[in-house]
Amino acid sequence: MSGIILEGEGVIKRSPTQEKKLQRFFKKYGWGYAFILPSVLVFAIFTLIPAVWALLISFQHYNFVWDGQWVGFKNYVNAFTFGDGVFGQAIKNTLYYTVITVTANILIALVLAGLLQRCNKFWRTFFLAAYYLPAVTSAVIIAISWRWIYNSEFGLLNYVIGLLHIGAVRWLSDPNIVLNSIVLSTVLTVPATGVVLFNAAMGGIPTELYEAAKIDGASYIRQWWKITLPLIKPTTLYLAVLYTIYSFQVFDKVFVMVPTGVSDNAQFIVTQIFQNGFESFYYGIAAAQAFILFLMIASVAFVQFRLLRSDVEY
């Protein structure tokens, strides 16, 4: 073998030529690998290894005490039957929440970013900062604020509708409207990331395209439809995937806002994972539900990439 020297019986030693190649490699790239090594170790220890371990226990019997017994796909089957099939209802609620909130966030961000493009630099900067404020505020604080707004006795929303002589509504304790109350709280929270990114994407479109469209007599709506939307499609794809992941993983808002004991209409996938894993200690079933969630997110993201991918460059 080239570059390998055999010494004695069964002993293999690298040739000086191969050692020099390794020395040159580490001399040239060693510092780069040394700098990324801490990040790689942190990722491996706190993300990769726990994810692999969760995948393993999703195929094992792990109810509070781990006995190492392999059960195959039994946990995945039990994920849908455990607790009278609440997980199925949680999937429906999560899909309903995701479709409405992602669509609303994209549309609201598009409209607001389009309006900001028509403002001068001062007001554009002011509104971008104002819109981005919720993004740097703790999600728990925002959820607590919405819980106060929805309070059936002294909440702001019931006070406002009371001025119209409408009776108090149990926004978070009525099983028939609790899901829509959670959806509404997300829709009415300005999608800060979307506004900022759409504004940046629109600002990067060459003005010559709009000037040419004006010369051809295109209206503002037609310019928006034929120029703006196609050229910001990569940003739309990124935000659609980002908001979809956030919506599928909704937990903190529900955990803070919804009182314990409200019907299955307030159950979401992650709340089910939390309850099964950290309250009932059925870790195997919770791990299986977590990977079902992963497969759902990956499938939706794949479809979004297929529908919204674009090769447009400008």
One Martini backbone bead per residue (centre of mass of N, CA, C, O) as a GRO file, in nm:
protein
  314
    1MET     BB    1   0.098   0.035   0.020
    2SER     BB    2   0.067   0.363  -0.006
    3GLY     BB    3   0.232   0.511   0.275
    4ILE     BB    4   0.288   0.215   0.401
    5ILE     BB    5   0.449   0.054   0.679
    6LEU     BB    6   0.578  -0.260   0.762
    7GLU     BB    7   0.628  -0.368   1.112
    8GLY     BB    8   0.634  -0.657   1.153
    9GLU     BB    9   0.365  -0.815   1.315
   10GLY     BB   10   0.084  -0.624   1.259
   11VAL     BB   11   0.239  -0.350   1.196
   12ILE     BB   12   0.145  -0.005   1.145
   13LYS     BB   13   0.307   0.260   0.960
   14ARG     BB   14   0.352   0.567   0.880
   15SER     BB   15   0.468   0.757   0.652
   16PRO     BB   16   0.641   1.045   0.612
   17THR     BB   17   0.451   1.156   0.393
   18GLN     BB   18   0.182   1.138   0.556
   19GLU     BB   19   0.274   1.308   0.798
   20LYS     BB   20   0.321   1.569   0.635
   21LYS     BB   21   0.030   1.603   0.543
   22LEU     BB   22  -0.089   1.634   0.826
   23GLN     BB   23   0.082   1.876   0.910
   24ARG     BB   24  -0.017   2.065   0.684
   25PHE     BB   25  -0.315   2.053   0.750
   26PHE     BB   26  -0.296   2.161   1.051
   27LYS     BB   27  -0.143   2.420   0.977
   28LYS     BB   28  -0.376   2.532   0.790
   29TYR     BB   29  -0.661   2.424   0.967
   30GLY     BB   30  -0.638   2.409   1.281
   31TRP     BB   31  -0.755   2.683   1.383
   32GLY     BB   32  -1.037   2.646   1.271
   33TYR     BB   33  -1.107   2.388   1.439
   34ALA     BB   34  -1.048   2.516   1.717
   35PHE     BB   35  -1.277   2.737   1.704
   36ILE     BB   36  -1.525   2.522   1.650
   37LEU     BB   37  -1.510   2.312   1.881
   38PRO     BB   38  -1.690   2.434   2.109
   39SER     BB   39  -1.954   2.440   1.943
   40VAL     BB   40  -1.960   2.139   1.876
   41LEU     BB   41  -1.969   2.038   2.168
   42VAL     BB   42  -2.226   2.183   2.256
   43PHE     BB   43  -2.408   2.058   2.041
   44ALA     BB   44  -2.355   1.759   2.115
   45ILE     BB   45  -2.434   1.768   2.423
   46PHE     BB   46  -2.723   1.955   2.402
   47THR     BB   47  -2.844   1.816   2.118
   48LEU     BB   48  -2.755   1.553   1.977
   49ILE     BB   49  -2.755   1.347   2.211
   50PRO     BB   50  -3.049   1.395   2.311
   51ALA     BB   51  -3.182   1.325   2.039
   52VAL     BB   52  -3.079   1.035   2.019
   53TRP     BB   53  -3.191   0.943   2.292
   54ALA     BB   54  -3.488   1.001   2.227
   55LEU     BB   55  -3.504   0.802   1.992
   56LEU     BB   56  -3.442   0.549   2.157
   57ILE     BB   57  -3.677   0.579   2.379
   58SER     BB   58  -3.912   0.557   2.163
   59PHE     BB   59  -3.831   0.222   2.159
   60GLN     BB   60  -3.890   0.218   2.473
   61HIS     BB   61  -3.931   0.131   2.806
   62TYR     BB   62  -4.023   0.458   2.971
   63ASN     BB   63  -4.158   0.469   3.302
   64PHE     BB   64  -3.953   0.658   3.490
   65VAL     BB   65  -3.816   0.373   3.440
   66TRP     BB   66  -3.532   0.234   3.300
   67ASP     BB   67  -3.506  -0.104   3.128
   68GLY     BB   68  -3.429  -0.143   2.806
   69GLN     BB   69  -3.695  -0.215   2.666
   70TRP     BB   70  -3.799  -0.318   2.361
   71VAL     BB   71  -4.104  -0.196   2.156
   72GLY     BB   72  -4.075  -0.030   1.915
   73PHE     BB   73  -4.388   0.109   1.791
   74LYS     BB   74  -4.568   0.132   2.049
   75ASN     BB   75  -4.536   0.433   2.128
   76TYR     BB   76  -4.662   0.542   1.860
   77VAL     BB   77  -4.936   0.416   1.912
   78ASN     BB   78  -4.984   0.528   2.206
   79ALA     BB   79  -4.983   0.831   2.132
   80PHE     BB   80  -5.296   0.805   2.016
   81THR     BB   81  -5.430   0.639   2.279
   82PHE     BB   82  -5.340   0.803   2.498
   83GLY     BB   83  -5.573   0.959   2.677
   84ASP     BB   84  -5.817   0.925   2.474
   85GLY     BB   85  -5.681   1.070   2.217
   86VAL     BB   86  -5.558   1.366   2.260
   87PHE     BB   87  -5.334   1.388   2.042
   88GLY     BB   88  -5.522   1.419   1.800
   89GLN     BB   89  -5.643   1.690   1.896
   90ALA     BB   90  -5.370   1.837   1.912
   91ILE     BB   91  -5.308   1.826   1.610
   92LYS     BB   92  -5.553   1.984   1.513
   93ASN     BB   93  -5.496   2.242   1.676
   94THR     BB   94  -5.215   2.296   1.556
   95LEU     BB   95  -5.299   2.319   1.260
   96TYR     BB   96  -5.500   2.547   1.298
   97TYR     BB   97  -5.301   2.748   1.422
   98THR     BB   98  -5.090   2.747   1.192
   99VAL     BB   99  -5.252   2.835   0.947
  100ILE     BB  100  -5.352   3.108   1.060
  101THR     BB  101  -5.089   3.242   1.175
  102VAL     BB  102  -4.905   3.224   0.928
  103THR     BB  103  -5.086   3.373   0.729
  104ALA     BB  104  -5.120   3.632   0.897
  105ASN     BB  105  -4.821   3.707   0.935
  106ILE     BB  106  -4.748   3.738   0.638
  107LEU     BB  107  -4.962   3.951   0.559
  108ILE     BB  108  -4.899   4.166   0.773
  109ALA     BB  109  -4.600   4.202   0.701
  110LEU     BB  110  -4.644   4.290   0.408
  111VAL     BB  111  -4.815   4.541   0.459
  112LEU     BB  112  -4.628   4.692   0.655
  113ALA     BB  113  -4.377   4.696   0.470
  114GLY     BB  114  -4.514   4.849   0.237
  115LEU     BB  115  -4.579   5.106   0.402
  116LEU     BB  116  -4.282   5.170   0.490
  117GLN     BB  117  -4.174   5.234   0.198
  118ARG     BB  118  -4.349   5.520   0.205
  119CYS     BB  119  -4.156   5.620   0.410
  120ASN     BB  120  -3.944   5.778   0.574
  121LYS     BB  121  -3.662   5.721   0.750
  122PHE     BB  122  -3.761   5.800   1.030
  123TRP     BB  123  -4.038   5.643   1.039
  124ARG     BB  124  -3.925   5.367   0.967
  125THR     BB  125  -3.742   5.337   1.216
  126PHE     BB  126  -3.960   5.372   1.429
  127PHE     BB  127  -4.151   5.133   1.345
  128LEU     BB  128  -3.944   4.907   1.355
  129ALA     BB  129  -3.887   4.937   1.657
  130ALA     BB  130  -4.180   4.899   1.753
  131TYR     BB  131  -4.233   4.618   1.618
  132TYR     BB  132  -3.970   4.476   1.760
  133LEU     BB  133  -4.030   4.471   2.064
  134PRO     BB  134  -4.173   4.186   2.104
  135ALA     BB  135  -3.911   4.017   2.023
  136VAL     BB  136  -3.754   4.126   2.306
  137THR     BB  137  -3.983   3.997   2.457
  138SER     BB  138  -4.111   3.798   2.666
  139ALA     BB  139  -4.339   3.549   2.617
  140VAL     BB  140  -4.451   3.549   2.906
  141ILE     BB  141  -4.530   3.846   2.925
  142ILE     BB  142  -4.727   3.842   2.689
  143ALA     BB  143  -4.912   3.620   2.807
  144ILE     BB  144  -4.990   3.775   3.064
  145SER     BB  145  -5.122   4.011   2.918
  146TRP     BB  146  -5.341   3.837   2.775
  147ARG     BB  147  -5.466   3.726   3.033
  148TRP     BB  148  -5.567   4.001   3.126
  149ILE     BB  149  -5.736   4.076   2.878
  150TYR     BB  150  -5.915   3.792   2.915
  151ASN     BB  151  -6.037   3.852   3.167
  152SER     BB  152  -6.365   3.803   3.290
  153GLU     BB  153  -6.365   4.040   3.521
  154PHE     BB  154  -6.088   4.261   3.454
  155GLY     BB  155  -6.059   4.283   3.159
  156LEU     BB  156  -6.016   4.472   2.879
  157LEU     BB  157  -6.211   4.336   2.675
  158ASN     BB  158  -6.466   4.333   2.858
  159TYR     BB  159  -6.470   4.639   2.901
  160VAL     BB  160  -6.516   4.721   2.608
  161ILE     BB  161  -6.777   4.547   2.554
  162GLY     BB  162  -6.933   4.681   2.793
  163LEU     BB  163  -6.973   4.959   2.649
  164LEU     BB  164  -7.172   4.782   2.442
  165HIS     BB  165  -7.354   4.592   2.614
  166ILE     BB  166  -7.173   4.332   2.664
  167GLY     BB  167  -7.116   4.050   2.786
  168ALA     BB  168  -6.924   3.850   2.943
  169VAL     BB  169  -6.631   3.663   2.850
  170ARG     BB  170  -6.485   3.331   2.848
  171TRP     BB  171  -6.198   3.310   2.686
  172LEU     BB  172  -6.025   3.076   2.880
  173SER     BB  173  -6.294   2.881   2.987
  174ASP     BB  174  -6.421   2.830   2.712
  175PRO     BB  175  -6.415   2.559   2.505
  176ASN     BB  176  -6.533   2.705   2.235
  177ILE     BB  177  -6.300   2.971   2.247
  178VAL     BB  178  -6.003   2.919   2.337
  179LEU     BB  179  -5.858   2.870   2.068
  180ASN     BB  180  -5.931   3.147   1.935
  181SER     BB  181  -5.792   3.316   2.153
  182ILE     BB  182  -5.506   3.221   2.095
  183VAL     BB  183  -5.498   3.301   1.800
  184LEU     BB  184  -5.561   3.605   1.836
  185SER     BB  185  -5.308   3.676   2.007
  186THR     BB  186  -5.113   3.617   1.767
  187VAL     BB  187  -5.230   3.796   1.540
  188LEU     BB  188  -5.210   4.076   1.723
  189THR     BB  189  -4.912   4.016   1.706
  190VAL     BB  190  -4.657   4.154   1.573
  191PRO     BB  191  -4.448   4.046   1.305
  192ALA     BB  192  -4.140   4.149   1.339
  193THR     BB  193  -3.957   3.978   1.155
  194GLY     BB  194  -4.124   4.015   0.896
  195VAL     BB  195  -4.107   4.321   0.870
  196VAL     BB  196  -3.798   4.348   0.856
  197LEU     BB  197  -3.740   4.151   0.617
  198PHE     BB  198  -3.933   4.271   0.409
  199ASN     BB  199  -3.814   4.552   0.410
  200ALA     BB  200  -3.533   4.466   0.312
  201ALA     BB  201  -3.624   4.325   0.048
  202MET     BB  202  -3.767   4.571  -0.080
  203GLY     BB  203  -3.515   4.766  -0.062
  204GLY     BB  204  -3.345   4.568  -0.277
  205ILE     BB  205  -3.511   4.658  -0.506
  206PRO     BB  206  -3.494   4.785  -0.799
  207THR     BB  207  -3.619   5.089  -0.916
  208GLU     BB  208  -3.623   5.034  -1.227
  209LEU     BB  209  -3.866   4.844  -1.229
  210TYR     BB  210  -4.080   5.054  -1.141
  211GLU     BB  211  -4.027   5.264  -1.360
  212ALA     BB  212  -4.098   5.080  -1.598
  213ALA     BB  213  -4.387   5.018  -1.502
  214LYS     BB  214  -4.491   5.311  -1.511
  215ILE     BB  215  -4.445   5.357  -1.812
  216ASP     BB  216  -4.649   5.106  -1.876
  217GLY     BB  217  -4.900   5.160  -1.661
  218ALA     BB  218  -4.867   5.043  -1.384
  219SER     BB  219  -4.997   4.975  -1.105
  220TYR     BB  220  -4.947   4.927  -0.777
  221ILE     BB  221  -5.068   4.644  -0.764
  222ARG     BB  222  -4.914   4.531  -1.010
  223GLN     BB  223  -4.631   4.577  -0.896
  224TRP     BB  224  -4.669   4.399  -0.651
  225TRP     BB  225  -4.741   4.131  -0.811
  226LYS     BB  226  -4.494   4.137  -1.040
  227ILE     BB  227  -4.244   4.228  -0.844
  228THR     BB  228  -4.241   4.199  -0.534
  229LEU     BB  229  -4.335   3.906  -0.475
  230PRO     BB  230  -4.127   3.746  -0.651
  231LEU     BB  231  -3.857   3.888  -0.516
  232ILE     BB  232  -3.955   3.786  -0.204
  233LYS     BB  233  -3.972   3.472  -0.191
  234PRO     BB  234  -3.730   3.386  -0.012
  235THR     BB  235  -3.841   3.534   0.240
  236THR     BB  236  -4.112   3.389   0.251
  237LEU     BB  237  -3.998   3.109   0.296
  238TYR     BB  238  -3.847   3.160   0.557
  239LEU     BB  239  -4.096   3.261   0.722
  240ALA     BB  240  -4.277   3.016   0.684
  241VAL     BB  241  -4.090   2.818   0.827
  242LEU     BB  242  -4.051   2.971   1.091
  243TYR     BB  243  -4.356   2.999   1.173
  244THR     BB  244  -4.418   2.697   1.165
  245ILE     BB  245  -4.230   2.610   1.389
  246TYR     BB  246  -4.348   2.791   1.609
  247SER     BB  247  -4.643   2.681   1.593
  248PHE     BB  248  -4.585   2.379   1.651
  249GLN     BB  249  -4.422   2.483   1.934
  250VAL     BB  250  -4.642   2.572   2.107
  251PHE     BB  251  -4.649   2.670   2.477
  252ASP     BB  252  -4.613   2.920   2.665
  253LYS     BB  253  -4.882   3.053   2.602
  254VAL     BB  254  -5.063   2.819   2.698
  255PHE     BB  255  -4.941   2.771   2.984
  256VAL     BB  256  -5.020   3.066   3.085
  257MET     BB  257  -5.323   3.125   2.982
  258VAL     BB  258  -5.435   2.838   3.048
  259PRO     BB  259  -5.620   2.678   3.244
  260THR     BB  260  -5.657   2.417   3.428
  261GLY     BB  261  -5.904   2.197   3.267
  262VAL     BB  262  -5.940   2.258   3.000
  263SER     BB  263  -6.019   2.136   2.735
  264ASP     BB  264  -5.895   1.983   2.442
  265ASN     BB  265  -5.891   2.268   2.288
  266ALA     BB  266  -5.604   2.335   2.463
  267GLN     BB  267  -5.444   2.125   2.300
  268PHE     BB  268  -5.107   2.049   2.223
  269ILE     BB  269  -4.835   1.890   2.135
  270VAL     BB  270  -4.637   2.007   2.356
  271THR     BB  271  -4.828   1.976   2.596
  272GLN     BB  272  -4.837   1.668   2.574
  273ILE     BB  273  -4.538   1.616   2.610
  274PHE     BB  274  -4.518   1.745   2.888
  275GLN     BB  275  -4.731   1.575   3.040
  276ASN     BB  276  -4.612   1.289   2.973
  277GLY     BB  277  -4.306   1.349   3.066
  278PHE     BB  278  -4.341   1.566   3.343
  279GLU     BB  279  -4.610   1.436   3.489
  280SER     BB  280  -4.635   1.111   3.403
  281PHE     BB  281  -4.358   0.971   3.299
  282TYR     BB  282  -4.384   0.905   2.972
  283TYR     BB  283  -4.110   0.903   2.788
  284GLY     BB  284  -4.161   0.724   2.541
  285ILE     BB  285  -4.416   0.871   2.439
  286ALA     BB  286  -4.298   1.158   2.431
  287ALA     BB  287  -4.075   1.091   2.225
  288ALA     BB  288  -4.264   1.001   2.000
  289GLN     BB  289  -4.416   1.272   1.976
  290ALA     BB  290  -4.167   1.440   1.903
  291PHE     BB  291  -4.111   1.284   1.628
  292ILE     BB  292  -4.378   1.347   1.502
  293LEU     BB  293  -4.332   1.649   1.499
  294PHE     BB  294  -4.078   1.644   1.324
  295LEU     BB  295  -4.214   1.514   1.072
  296MET     BB  296  -4.420   1.738   1.028
  297ILE     BB  297  -4.226   1.974   0.988
  298ALA     BB  298  -4.061   1.850   0.756
  299SER     BB  299  -4.299   1.815   0.558
  300VAL     BB  300  -4.391   2.111   0.543
  301ALA     BB  301  -4.116   2.229   0.457
  302PHE     BB  302  -4.095   2.073   0.191
  303VAL     BB  303  -4.345   2.194   0.060
  304GLN     BB  304  -4.256   2.490   0.080
  305PHE     BB  305  -4.002   2.459  -0.095
  306ARG     BB  306  -4.154   2.363  -0.352
  307LEU     BB  307  -4.348   2.623  -0.378
  308LEU     BB  308  -4.123   2.880  -0.298
  309ARG     BB  309  -3.911   2.843  -0.478
  310SER     BB  310  -3.627   3.039  -0.616
  311ASP     BB  311  -3.418   3.180  -0.903
  312VAL     BB  312  -3.417   3.470  -0.836
  313GLU     BB  313  -3.220   3.750  -0.954
  314TYR     BB  314  -3.086   4.112  -0.862
   0.00000   0.00000   0.00000
